[in-house]
Amino acid sequence: MFREVSDTAVLVDRSLVFIIGTAIAFLAVVTALMLYFVVRYRASRHPVAENPDREGSTALEVAWTVAATLLVILMFWFGWRDFAYLRTPPADALRVRVTAQEWSWRFTYAGGRESDVLRVPLGRPTRLDMTSLDVIHSAYIPAFRIKEDVVPGMTTHLWFTPKEAGKYDLFCTEYCGEGHSHMRAVVDVVPEAAFAVWLGEGAAAGPPQGEAVLKEKGCLGCHAIDGPGPVAPGFRGLYGSTVTVVTGGAERTIPADEPYLRRSIVDPAADVVKGYPNIMPRMPLDSAELDAVVAALKALGGTRP
Ligand code: CUA
């Protein structure tokens, strides 16, 4: 009936169709009976009530009470059984650490591979262990019909088994600030062999590449390479330009040199570019990654040293 690309989608759709279907069937029956009685027993045809002393029917009342109760119990049973399934990932599931941060998603695999795309193998259960570095976010993959809050200080879970290769959306579905609507990621379901190759590539990679780090760490959720980002300055031409920043409440114009770039990554609140909110978190970069990012920003910069 719907496109169901995961095991979880099948379960959730079945409950939804059953509940909505039951509601529509009752609506149809009640409306049809109502219309029939309105016409059949209208006042012009029956000016006097036929049997004003009718007391009702115990048998009928018991029948529809029991029928309705059974239907509701059936709905509860579907919900209970499928909820238990959704909350119980198998022990052999592929585990992916999900780190949410204003306003990006980062996916970390057992071998240490990091990605801004949630790449998962087709037909194999994947379990997401999710946490947040700042505020409450919520991971939502509509194609799989699953959703769970991502909360700082604790780890929450989701799991699914994809049934069809393809790219699907992952949205943040908890309003988490200015960049909330940009907080999206791609779920890429690929065949098992292709997944193994991709995972291996990451493990074999050499020193970090600056632009790759910018992407993987989610910097581009707020910044952009070209042009201004959604809620933060763009990178091209930044190095070597002059920037007007607010430092401790006072405005000043300073050169965007290497010390400025490093300070802005390590201590983002020190100098906040005028016109932008002071929202950047301290980035969890190791020193090799920091050097790579600074080198990339310098490469994107203007001509001045
Ligand atoms: Cu994160 Cu909305």
py3Dmol code that shows the C-alpha trace and the ligand (Angstrom):
import py3Dmol

protein = """\
ATOM      1  CA  MET A   1       0.000   0.000   0.000  1.00  0.00           C
ATOM      2  CA  PHE A   2       2.901   2.360   0.917  1.00  0.00           C
ATOM      3  CA  ARG A   3       6.526   2.088  -0.103  1.00  0.00           C
ATOM      4  CA  GLU A   4       8.065   0.085   2.723  1.00  0.00           C
ATOM      5  CA  VAL A   5      11.856   0.043   2.608  1.00  0.00           C
ATOM      6  CA  SER A   6      12.544  -1.347   6.088  1.00  0.00           C
ATOM      7  CA  ASP A   7      11.171  -3.976   8.456  1.00  0.00           C
ATOM      8  CA  THR A   8      10.017  -1.226  10.816  1.00  0.00           C
ATOM      9  CA  ALA A   9       8.044   0.497   8.048  1.00  0.00           C
ATOM     10  CA  VAL A  10       6.032  -2.690   7.485  1.00  0.00           C
ATOM     11  CA  LEU A  11       5.090  -2.945  11.181  1.00  0.00           C
ATOM     12  CA  VAL A  12       4.188   0.708  11.685  1.00  0.00           C
ATOM     13  CA  ASP A  13       2.152   0.845   8.464  1.00  0.00           C
ATOM     14  CA  ARG A  14       0.187  -2.261   9.445  1.00  0.00           C
ATOM     15  CA  SER A  15      -0.901  -0.743  12.759  1.00  0.00           C
ATOM     16  CA  LEU A  16      -1.672   2.574  11.102  1.00  0.00           C
ATOM     17  CA  VAL A  17      -3.776   0.990   8.357  1.00  0.00           C
ATOM     18  CA  PHE A  18      -5.631  -1.188  10.851  1.00  0.00           C
ATOM     19  CA  ILE A  19      -6.484   1.713  13.185  1.00  0.00           C
ATOM     20  CA  ILE A  20      -7.373   4.228  10.457  1.00  0.00           C
ATOM     21  CA  GLY A  21      -9.242   1.508   8.519  1.00  0.00           C
ATOM     22  CA  THR A  22     -11.326   0.593  11.580  1.00  0.00           C
ATOM     23  CA  ALA A  23     -12.127   4.255  12.193  1.00  0.00           C
ATOM     24  CA  ILE A  24     -13.182   4.815   8.575  1.00  0.00           C
ATOM     25  CA  ALA A  25     -15.340   1.645   8.564  1.00  0.00           C
ATOM     26  CA  PHE A  26     -17.155   2.811  11.712  1.00  0.00           C
ATOM     27  CA  LEU A  27     -17.595   6.295  10.292  1.00  0.00           C
ATOM     28  CA  ALA A  28     -19.158   4.811   7.149  1.00  0.00           C
ATOM     29  CA  VAL A  29     -21.525   2.467   9.029  1.00  0.00           C
ATOM     30  CA  VAL A  30     -22.645   5.096  11.542  1.00  0.00           C
ATOM     31  CA  THR A  31     -23.169   7.743   8.854  1.00  0.00           C
ATOM     32  CA  ALA A  32     -25.095   5.347   6.592  1.00  0.00           C
ATOM     33  CA  LEU A  33     -27.377   4.201   9.446  1.00  0.00           C
ATOM     34  CA  MET A  34     -27.927   7.792  10.530  1.00  0.00           C
ATOM     35  CA  LEU A  35     -28.979   8.864   7.034  1.00  0.00           C
ATOM     36  CA  TYR A  36     -31.213   5.808   6.675  1.00  0.00           C
ATOM     37  CA  PHE A  37     -33.014   6.483   9.967  1.00  0.00           C
ATOM     38  CA  VAL A  38     -33.392  10.201   9.210  1.00  0.00           C
ATOM     39  CA  VAL A  39     -35.226   9.352   5.990  1.00  0.00           C
ATOM     40  CA  ARG A  40     -37.059   6.242   7.180  1.00  0.00           C
ATOM     41  CA  TYR A  41     -38.413   7.736  10.427  1.00  0.00           C
ATOM     42  CA  ARG A  42     -38.857  11.374   9.403  1.00  0.00           C
ATOM     43  CA  ALA A  43     -41.642  13.285  11.188  1.00  0.00           C
ATOM     44  CA  SER A  44     -43.862  13.650   8.094  1.00  0.00           C
ATOM     45  CA  ARG A  45     -44.059   9.860   7.792  1.00  0.00           C
ATOM     46  CA  HIS A  46     -44.243   9.073  11.499  1.00  0.00           C
ATOM     47  CA  PRO A  47     -45.984  11.971  13.259  1.00  0.00           C
ATOM     48  CA  VAL A  48     -46.478   9.776  16.357  1.00  0.00           C
ATOM     49  CA  ALA A  49     -43.783   7.593  17.930  1.00  0.00           C
ATOM     50  CA  GLU A  50     -44.558   3.909  17.331  1.00  0.00           C
ATOM     51  CA  ASN A  51     -43.374   2.484  20.631  1.00  0.00           C
ATOM     52  CA  PRO A  52     -42.457   5.156  23.187  1.00  0.00           C
ATOM     53  CA  ASP A  53     -41.981   2.599  25.983  1.00  0.00           C
ATOM     54  CA  ARG A  54     -39.132   0.646  24.373  1.00  0.00           C
ATOM     55  CA  GLU A  55     -36.496  -0.013  27.053  1.00  0.00           C
ATOM     56  CA  GLY A  56     -33.577  -1.021  24.821  1.00  0.00           C
ATOM     57  CA  SER A  57     -31.958  -4.379  24.182  1.00  0.00           C
ATOM     58  CA  THR A  58     -29.517  -5.904  26.672  1.00  0.00           C
ATOM     59  CA  ALA A  59     -28.299  -8.412  24.091  1.00  0.00           C
ATOM     60  CA  LEU A  60     -27.445  -5.640  21.592  1.00  0.00           C
ATOM     61  CA  GLU A  61     -25.694  -3.533  24.201  1.00  0.00           C
ATOM     62  CA  VAL A  62     -23.574  -6.456  25.398  1.00  0.00           C
ATOM     63  CA  ALA A  63     -22.764  -7.343  21.771  1.00  0.00           C
ATOM     64  CA  TRP A  64     -21.437  -3.948  20.747  1.00  0.00           C
ATOM     65  CA  THR A  65     -19.618  -3.396  24.022  1.00  0.00           C
ATOM     66  CA  VAL A  66     -17.811  -6.709  23.641  1.00  0.00           C
ATOM     67  CA  ALA A  67     -17.097  -6.117  19.931  1.00  0.00           C
ATOM     68  CA  ALA A  68     -15.657  -2.647  20.545  1.00  0.00           C
ATOM     69  CA  THR A  69     -13.538  -3.905  23.476  1.00  0.00           C
ATOM     70  CA  LEU A  70     -12.112  -6.722  21.354  1.00  0.00           C
ATOM     71  CA  LEU A  71     -11.243  -4.278  18.586  1.00  0.00           C
ATOM     72  CA  VAL A  72      -9.430  -1.958  21.003  1.00  0.00           C
ATOM     73  CA  ILE A  73      -7.577  -4.911  22.559  1.00  0.00           C
ATOM     74  CA  LEU A  74      -6.510  -5.959  19.065  1.00  0.00           C
ATOM     75  CA  MET A  75      -5.134  -2.448  18.435  1.00  0.00           C
ATOM     76  CA  PHE A  76      -3.288  -2.580  21.758  1.00  0.00           C
ATOM     77  CA  TRP A  77      -1.876  -6.006  20.878  1.00  0.00           C
ATOM     78  CA  PHE A  78      -0.515  -4.815  17.523  1.00  0.00           C
ATOM     79  CA  GLY A  79       0.962  -1.760  19.217  1.00  0.00           C
ATOM     80  CA  TRP A  80       2.477  -3.692  22.111  1.00  0.00           C
ATOM     81  CA  ARG A  81       4.022  -6.428  20.022  1.00  0.00           C
ATOM     82  CA  ASP A  82       5.484  -4.066  17.415  1.00  0.00           C
ATOM     83  CA  PHE A  83       6.712  -1.585  20.048  1.00  0.00           C
ATOM     84  CA  ALA A  84       8.570  -4.430  21.767  1.00  0.00           C
ATOM     85  CA  TYR A  85      10.142  -5.315  18.403  1.00  0.00           C
ATOM     86  CA  LEU A  86      11.118  -1.684  17.727  1.00  0.00           C
ATOM     87  CA  ARG A  87      12.754  -1.400  21.171  1.00  0.00           C
ATOM     88  CA  THR A  88      14.758  -4.666  20.981  1.00  0.00           C
ATOM     89  CA  PRO A  89      17.707  -4.525  18.585  1.00  0.00           C
ATOM     90  CA  PRO A  90      19.312  -7.914  17.852  1.00  0.00           C
ATOM     91  CA  ALA A  91      22.722  -8.506  19.445  1.00  0.00           C
ATOM     92  CA  ASP A  92      24.472  -8.931  16.069  1.00  0.00           C
ATOM     93  CA  ALA A  93      23.305  -5.585  14.687  1.00  0.00           C
ATOM     94  CA  LEU A  94      25.848  -3.242  13.118  1.00  0.00           C
ATOM     95  CA  ARG A  95      26.420  -0.473  15.671  1.00  0.00           C
ATOM     96  CA  VAL A  96      26.771   3.123  14.610  1.00  0.00           C
ATOM     97  CA  ARG A  97      27.400   5.957  17.053  1.00  0.00           C
ATOM     98  CA  VAL A  98      25.329   8.994  16.247  1.00  0.00           C
ATOM     99  CA  THR A  99      26.438  12.377  17.567  1.00  0.00           C
ATOM    100  CA  ALA A 100      24.008  15.240  17.209  1.00  0.00           C
ATOM    101  CA  GLN A 101      25.140  18.811  17.600  1.00  0.00           C
ATOM    102  CA  GLU A 102      23.735  22.151  16.582  1.00  0.00           C
ATOM    103  CA  TRP A 103      23.151  21.617  13.644  1.00  0.00           C
ATOM    104  CA  SER A 104      24.621  18.497  12.234  1.00  0.00           C
ATOM    105  CA  TRP A 105      24.713  14.709  12.499  1.00  0.00           C
ATOM    106  CA  ARG A 106      27.919  12.718  12.760  1.00  0.00           C
ATOM    107  CA  PHE A 107      28.077   8.950  12.335  1.00  0.00           C
ATOM    108  CA  THR A 108      30.981   6.963  13.782  1.00  0.00           C
ATOM    109  CA  TYR A 109      31.643   3.304  12.948  1.00  0.00           C
ATOM    110  CA  ALA A 110      33.422   0.639  14.963  1.00  0.00           C
ATOM    111  CA  GLY A 111      36.639   0.959  12.901  1.00  0.00           C
ATOM    112  CA  GLY A 112      36.787   4.675  13.680  1.00  0.00           C
ATOM    113  CA  ARG A 113      35.379   5.795  10.322  1.00  0.00           C
ATOM    114  CA  GLU A 114      33.415   9.016  10.600  1.00  0.00           C
ATOM    115  CA  SER A 115      30.855  10.246   8.139  1.00  0.00           C
ATOM    116  CA  ASP A 116      28.200  12.882   7.661  1.00  0.00           C
ATOM    117  CA  VAL A 117      26.188  10.292   5.701  1.00  0.00           C
ATOM    118  CA  LEU A 118      24.589   7.353   7.518  1.00  0.00           C
ATOM    119  CA  ARG A 119      25.796   4.593   5.192  1.00  0.00           C
ATOM    120  CA  VAL A 120      24.379   1.170   6.115  1.00  0.00           C
ATOM    121  CA  PRO A 121      24.386  -2.308   4.565  1.00  0.00           C
ATOM    122  CA  LEU A 122      21.273  -3.630   2.851  1.00  0.00           C
ATOM    123  CA  GLY A 123      19.402  -6.418   4.617  1.00  0.00           C
ATOM    124  CA  ARG A 124      21.407  -6.280   7.838  1.00  0.00           C
ATOM    125  CA  PRO A 125      20.141  -4.874  11.146  1.00  0.00           C
ATOM    126  CA  THR A 126      21.708  -1.539  12.055  1.00  0.00           C
ATOM    127  CA  ARG A 127      21.569  -0.134  15.552  1.00  0.00           C
ATOM    128  CA  LEU A 128      22.073   3.564  16.241  1.00  0.00           C
ATOM    129  CA  ASP A 129      23.507   4.578  19.635  1.00  0.00           C
ATOM    130  CA  MET A 130      22.688   8.258  19.790  1.00  0.00           C
ATOM    131  CA  THR A 131      23.715  11.156  21.963  1.00  0.00           C
ATOM    132  CA  SER A 132      23.845  14.937  21.757  1.00  0.00           C
ATOM    133  CA  LEU A 133      26.655  17.354  22.579  1.00  0.00           C
ATOM    134  CA  ASP A 134      24.363  20.289  23.331  1.00  0.00           C
ATOM    135  CA  VAL A 135      20.558  20.438  23.322  1.00  0.00           C
ATOM    136  CA  ILE A 136      17.824  17.879  22.691  1.00  0.00           C
ATOM    137  CA  HIS A 137      17.570  16.808  19.070  1.00  0.00           C
ATOM    138  CA  SER A 138      15.474  14.039  17.586  1.00  0.00           C
ATOM    139  CA  ALA A 139      16.371  11.610  14.821  1.00  0.00           C
ATOM    140  CA  TYR A 140      13.608  10.866  12.356  1.00  0.00           C
ATOM    141  CA  ILE A 141      13.864   8.622   9.290  1.00  0.00           C
ATOM    142  CA  PRO A 142      10.419   8.857   7.679  1.00  0.00           C
ATOM    143  CA  ALA A 143      11.106   6.125   5.090  1.00  0.00           C
ATOM    144  CA  PHE A 144      11.747   3.670   7.964  1.00  0.00           C
ATOM    145  CA  ARG A 145       8.946   5.132  10.170  1.00  0.00           C
ATOM    146  CA  ILE A 146      11.279   5.484  13.156  1.00  0.00           C
ATOM    147  CA  LYS A 147      11.992   8.417  15.430  1.00  0.00           C
ATOM    148  CA  GLU A 148      13.762   8.877  18.759  1.00  0.00           C
ATOM    149  CA  ASP A 149      14.961  11.827  20.824  1.00  0.00           C
ATOM    150  CA  VAL A 150      18.715  12.443  21.010  1.00  0.00           C
ATOM    151  CA  VAL A 151      19.505  13.809  24.440  1.00  0.00           C
ATOM    152  CA  PRO A 152      22.699  15.219  25.977  1.00  0.00           C
ATOM    153  CA  GLY A 153      24.119  13.092  28.796  1.00  0.00           C
ATOM    154  CA  MET A 154      22.405   9.874  27.776  1.00  0.00           C
ATOM    155  CA  THR A 155      22.364   7.363  24.953  1.00  0.00           C
ATOM    156  CA  THR A 156      19.164   6.508  23.131  1.00  0.00           C
ATOM    157  CA  HIS A 157      18.663   3.886  20.458  1.00  0.00           C
ATOM    158  CA  LEU A 158      16.994   3.147  17.164  1.00  0.00           C
ATOM    159  CA  TRP A 159      17.335   0.121  14.951  1.00  0.00           C
ATOM    160  CA  PHE A 160      16.122  -1.035  11.574  1.00  0.00           C
ATOM    161  CA  THR A 161      16.797  -3.524   8.791  1.00  0.00           C
ATOM    162  CA  PRO A 162      16.739  -1.854   5.366  1.00  0.00           C
ATOM    163  CA  LYS A 163      14.997  -3.849   2.628  1.00  0.00           C
ATOM    164  CA  GLU A 164      15.765  -1.635  -0.379  1.00  0.00           C
ATOM    165  CA  ALA A 165      18.956   0.109  -1.441  1.00  0.00           C
ATOM    166  CA  GLY A 166      18.664   3.845  -1.940  1.00  0.00           C
ATOM    167  CA  LYS A 167      19.040   7.225  -0.304  1.00  0.00           C
ATOM    168  CA  TYR A 168      16.609   8.335   2.373  1.00  0.00           C
ATOM    169  CA  ASP A 169      16.246  11.451   4.523  1.00  0.00           C
ATOM    170  CA  LEU A 170      17.138  11.760   8.181  1.00  0.00           C
ATOM    171  CA  PHE A 171      15.653  14.864   9.785  1.00  0.00           C
ATOM    172  CA  CYS A 172      16.000  16.500  13.156  1.00  0.00           C
ATOM    173  CA  THR A 173      12.447  16.658  14.418  1.00  0.00           C
ATOM    174  CA  GLU A 174      12.946  18.499  17.704  1.00  0.00           C
ATOM    175  CA  TYR A 175      13.149  22.277  17.415  1.00  0.00           C
ATOM    176  CA  CYS A 176      16.741  22.923  18.465  1.00  0.00           C
ATOM    177  CA  GLY A 177      17.428  26.519  17.485  1.00  0.00           C
ATOM    178  CA  GLU A 178      18.045  28.703  14.489  1.00  0.00           C
ATOM    179  CA  GLY A 179      19.596  26.043  12.239  1.00  0.00           C
ATOM    180  CA  HIS A 180      17.050  23.320  13.072  1.00  0.00           C
ATOM    181  CA  SER A 181      15.595  23.133   9.560  1.00  0.00           C
ATOM    182  CA  HIS A 182      19.104  22.632   8.145  1.00  0.00           C
ATOM    183  CA  MET A 183      19.806  19.716  10.465  1.00  0.00           C
ATOM    184  CA  ARG A 184      19.414  16.917   7.973  1.00  0.00           C
ATOM    185  CA  ALA A 185      21.452  13.945   6.853  1.00  0.00           C
ATOM    186  CA  VAL A 186      21.257  11.284   4.182  1.00  0.00           C
ATOM    187  CA  VAL A 187      20.747   7.596   4.948  1.00  0.00           C
ATOM    188  CA  ASP A 188      22.468   5.652   2.180  1.00  0.00           C
ATOM    189  CA  VAL A 189      21.555   1.960   2.010  1.00  0.00           C
ATOM    190  CA  VAL A 190      24.114   0.073  -0.077  1.00  0.00           C
ATOM    191  CA  PRO A 191      24.791  -3.629  -0.764  1.00  0.00           C
ATOM    192  CA  GLU A 192      26.826  -5.374   1.946  1.00  0.00           C
ATOM    193  CA  ALA A 193      29.948  -5.705  -0.255  1.00  0.00           C
ATOM    194  CA  ALA A 194      29.955  -2.025  -1.205  1.00  0.00           C
ATOM    195  CA  PHE A 195      29.513  -1.144   2.451  1.00  0.00           C
ATOM    196  CA  ALA A 196      32.509  -3.253   3.477  1.00  0.00           C
ATOM    197  CA  VAL A 197      34.659  -1.564   0.823  1.00  0.00           C
ATOM    198  CA  TRP A 198      33.555   1.902   1.944  1.00  0.00           C
ATOM    199  CA  LEU A 199      34.195   1.069   5.608  1.00  0.00           C
ATOM    200  CA  GLY A 200      37.664  -0.270   4.730  1.00  0.00           C
ATOM    201  CA  GLU A 201      38.518   2.848   2.728  1.00  0.00           C
ATOM    202  CA  GLY A 202      37.908   4.977   5.769  1.00  0.00           C
ATOM    203  CA  ALA A 203      40.126   2.833   7.971  1.00  0.00           C
ATOM    204  CA  ALA A 204      42.942   2.930   5.393  1.00  0.00           C
ATOM    205  CA  ALA A 205      42.761   6.676   4.886  1.00  0.00           C
ATOM    206  CA  GLY A 206      45.903   8.728   5.435  1.00  0.00           C
ATOM    207  CA  PRO A 207      46.114  12.052   7.271  1.00  0.00           C
ATOM    208  CA  PRO A 208      42.830  13.953   7.566  1.00  0.00           C
ATOM    209  CA  GLN A 209      41.776  16.135   4.640  1.00  0.00           C
ATOM    210  CA  GLY A 210      40.562  19.553   5.712  1.00  0.00           C
ATOM    211  CA  GLU A 211      37.459  19.805   3.553  1.00  0.00           C
ATOM    212  CA  ALA A 212      36.494  16.228   4.457  1.00  0.00           C
ATOM    213  CA  VAL A 213      36.828  17.095   8.155  1.00  0.00           C
ATOM    214  CA  LEU A 214      34.651  20.191   7.665  1.00  0.00           C
ATOM    215  CA  LYS A 215      32.002  17.943   6.131  1.00  0.00           C
ATOM    216  CA  GLU A 216      32.286  15.018   8.541  1.00  0.00           C
ATOM    217  CA  LYS A 217      32.341  17.121  11.695  1.00  0.00           C
ATOM    218  CA  GLY A 218      29.202  18.872  10.564  1.00  0.00           C
ATOM    219  CA  CYS A 219      30.754  22.347  10.196  1.00  0.00           C
ATOM    220  CA  LEU A 220      28.872  22.759   6.944  1.00  0.00           C
ATOM    221  CA  GLY A 221      25.563  22.470   8.802  1.00  0.00           C
ATOM    222  CA  CYS A 222      26.048  26.139   9.682  1.00  0.00           C
ATOM    223  CA  HIS A 223      28.935  27.372   7.499  1.00  0.00           C
ATOM    224  CA  ALA A 224      29.298  27.037   3.743  1.00  0.00           C
ATOM    225  CA  ILE A 225      32.333  26.794   1.477  1.00  0.00           C
ATOM    226  CA  ASP A 226      30.941  29.350  -0.992  1.00  0.00           C
ATOM    227  CA  GLY A 227      28.754  32.237   0.064  1.00  0.00           C
ATOM    228  CA  PRO A 228      27.478  32.747   3.594  1.00  0.00           C
ATOM    229  CA  GLY A 229      26.230  29.625   5.389  1.00  0.00           C
ATOM    230  CA  PRO A 230      22.706  29.322   6.788  1.00  0.00           C
ATOM    231  CA  VAL A 231      23.654  30.809  10.178  1.00  0.00           C
ATOM    232  CA  ALA A 232      27.419  31.381  10.007  1.00  0.00           C
ATOM    233  CA  PRO A 233      30.033  32.951   7.719  1.00  0.00           C
ATOM    234  CA  GLY A 234      31.211  31.276   4.507  1.00  0.00           C
ATOM    235  CA  PHE A 235      34.804  30.094   4.068  1.00  0.00           C
ATOM    236  CA  ARG A 236      35.891  31.124   0.572  1.00  0.00           C
ATOM    237  CA  GLY A 237      37.957  34.284   0.672  1.00  0.00           C
ATOM    238  CA  LEU A 238      37.840  34.436   4.472  1.00  0.00           C
ATOM    239  CA  TYR A 239      41.535  33.868   5.061  1.00  0.00           C
ATOM    240  CA  GLY A 240      43.456  37.033   4.362  1.00  0.00           C
ATOM    241  CA  SER A 241      40.395  39.269   4.530  1.00  0.00           C
ATOM    242  CA  THR A 242      39.523  41.544   7.424  1.00  0.00           C
ATOM    243  CA  VAL A 243      36.622  40.718   9.680  1.00  0.00           C
ATOM    244  CA  THR A 244      34.588  42.804  12.059  1.00  0.00           C
ATOM    245  CA  VAL A 245      34.095  40.816  15.234  1.00  0.00           C
ATOM    246  CA  VAL A 246      32.583  41.348  18.636  1.00  0.00           C
ATOM    247  CA  THR A 247      35.098  40.561  21.377  1.00  0.00           C
ATOM    248  CA  GLY A 248      33.753  40.705  24.909  1.00  0.00           C
ATOM    249  CA  GLY A 249      30.989  43.098  23.844  1.00  0.00           C
ATOM    250  CA  ALA A 250      33.288  45.474  21.927  1.00  0.00           C
ATOM    251  CA  GLU A 251      33.492  45.638  18.156  1.00  0.00           C
ATOM    252  CA  ARG A 252      36.873  45.511  16.442  1.00  0.00           C
ATOM    253  CA  THR A 253      38.177  44.914  12.959  1.00  0.00           C
ATOM    254  CA  ILE A 254      40.988  42.366  12.726  1.00  0.00           C
ATOM    255  CA  PRO A 255      42.798  40.440  10.007  1.00  0.00           C
ATOM    256  CA  ALA A 256      41.541  36.896   9.352  1.00  0.00           C
ATOM    257  CA  ASP A 257      44.991  35.380   9.727  1.00  0.00           C
ATOM    258  CA  GLU A 258      45.972  31.926  10.928  1.00  0.00           C
ATOM    259  CA  PRO A 259      45.869  32.741  14.672  1.00  0.00           C
ATOM    260  CA  TYR A 260      42.332  34.120  14.143  1.00  0.00           C
ATOM    261  CA  LEU A 261      41.227  30.930  12.335  1.00  0.00           C
ATOM    262  CA  ARG A 262      42.659  28.687  15.049  1.00  0.00           C
ATOM    263  CA  ARG A 263      41.174  30.773  17.860  1.00  0.00           C
ATOM    264  CA  SER A 264      37.759  30.726  16.172  1.00  0.00           C
ATOM    265  CA  ILE A 265      37.763  26.927  16.030  1.00  0.00           C
ATOM    266  CA  VAL A 266      39.210  26.237  19.472  1.00  0.00           C
ATOM    267  CA  ASP A 267      37.402  29.019  21.322  1.00  0.00           C
ATOM    268  CA  PRO A 268      34.469  30.034  19.091  1.00  0.00           C
ATOM    269  CA  ALA A 269      33.033  32.551  21.559  1.00  0.00           C
ATOM    270  CA  ALA A 270      36.247  34.625  21.765  1.00  0.00           C
ATOM    271  CA  ASP A 271      35.636  36.634  18.572  1.00  0.00           C
ATOM    272  CA  VAL A 272      32.125  36.411  17.145  1.00  0.00           C
ATOM    273  CA  VAL A 273      31.735  37.760  13.613  1.00  0.00           C
ATOM    274  CA  LYS A 274      29.444  40.802  13.694  1.00  0.00           C
ATOM    275  CA  GLY A 275      25.928  40.025  12.547  1.00  0.00           C
ATOM    276  CA  TYR A 276      26.043  36.353  13.526  1.00  0.00           C
ATOM    277  CA  PRO A 277      24.782  34.740  16.747  1.00  0.00           C
ATOM    278  CA  ASN A 278      27.295  33.365  19.246  1.00  0.00           C
ATOM    279  CA  ILE A 279      26.188  29.756  18.799  1.00  0.00           C
ATOM    280  CA  MET A 280      29.198  27.764  17.697  1.00  0.00           C
ATOM    281  CA  PRO A 281      30.205  24.860  19.956  1.00  0.00           C
ATOM    282  CA  ARG A 282      33.833  24.010  20.699  1.00  0.00           C
ATOM    283  CA  MET A 283      34.702  21.527  17.980  1.00  0.00           C
ATOM    284  CA  PRO A 284      36.022  18.113  19.075  1.00  0.00           C
ATOM    285  CA  LEU A 285      39.000  18.131  16.669  1.00  0.00           C
ATOM    286  CA  ASP A 286      42.317  16.484  17.373  1.00  0.00           C
ATOM    287  CA  SER A 287      45.452  18.453  16.473  1.00  0.00           C
ATOM    288  CA  ALA A 288      45.902  16.739  13.074  1.00  0.00           C
ATOM    289  CA  GLU A 289      42.309  17.550  12.184  1.00  0.00           C
ATOM    290  CA  LEU A 290      42.707  21.130  13.366  1.00  0.00           C
ATOM    291  CA  ASP A 291      45.831  21.573  11.213  1.00  0.00           C
ATOM    292  CA  ALA A 292      44.021  20.071   8.221  1.00  0.00           C
ATOM    293  CA  VAL A 293      41.024  22.379   8.641  1.00  0.00           C
ATOM    294  CA  VAL A 294      43.238  25.461   9.002  1.00  0.00           C
ATOM    295  CA  ALA A 295      45.181  24.414   5.873  1.00  0.00           C
ATOM    296  CA  ALA A 296      41.909  23.991   3.955  1.00  0.00           C
ATOM    297  CA  LEU A 297      40.643  27.390   5.093  1.00  0.00           C
ATOM    298  CA  LYS A 298      43.913  28.992   4.035  1.00  0.00           C
ATOM    299  CA  ALA A 299      43.633  27.310   0.632  1.00  0.00           C
ATOM    300  CA  LEU A 300      40.138  28.755   0.267  1.00  0.00           C
ATOM    301  CA  GLY A 301      41.382  32.188   1.239  1.00  0.00           C
ATOM    302  CA  GLY A 302      42.411  35.263  -0.619  1.00  0.00           C
ATOM    303  CA  THR A 303      45.935  36.117  -1.756  1.00  0.00           C
ATOM    304  CA  ARG A 304      47.189  38.042   1.262  1.00  0.00           C
ATOM    305  CA  PRO A 305      49.420  36.046   3.634  1.00  0.00           C
TER     306      PRO A 305
END
"""
ligand_1 = """\
2
CUA
Cu 18.515 19.405 15.966
Cu 16.371 20.333 15.451
"""
view = py3Dmol.view(width=600, height=400)
view.addModel(protein, "pdb")
view.setStyle({"model": 0}, {"cartoon": {"style": "trace"}})
view.addModel(ligand_1, "xyz")
view.setStyle({"model": 1}, {"stick": {}})
view.zoomTo()
view.show()
